[in-house]
């Protein structure tokens, strides 16, 4: 059966799905309302852009009105009911969805993945790190294990930045690799700099003990969440979300 929608109906559905149709709460905003808001959106993109405020604080104003921005920081780095991950971009995602992202991490195959990366993409920054500083990835993980949460500038042997923006030092490249494969998670941010720690010290055990879904099942559930958050859109819209 084909369902037809007018443009106006599609707009209404999308606006409601994103929580932009209701009255803003009259009372002071609580951390529970911030949590519910992110769950309704499915995720909240994190961005360094800072004109009047860093970008990830702004969407909550659109839905909740005036709120204490520290509530989002508490949610992510104290309560840890949302976590940082790569979705369509760097995002906060409700921690109950952590299992959906673990299927693409796979730290148990790390040596093979690294070897394949070096062979197929020798100019990749991780390939250069592995070639020029053998053993450094393991050393970084050992430092985090022994010292606790850490930022790139605090690592021993991190090296210098290669340039502005994405000109990462070897230390930052190593931390980001471990973050991408799930060995490390973001435990805090200070002045927007990521502080990394072992994933088992950031994500509650109940979410790490969940069964890891197959790639197909994870993608299906992600699409369902995207459809719910979007309300109306194309398959490409949902996939990109």
Helices and strands as residue ranges (DSSP letters): H 7-17, H 31-41, E 43-45, H 55-64, H 70-77, E 82-86, E 90-94, G 95-97, H 98-102, G 107-109, H 110-120, H 125-132, H 136-147, G 152-154, H 170-181, E 184-190, E 193-198, G 199-201, H 205-208, H 215-230, H 235-240
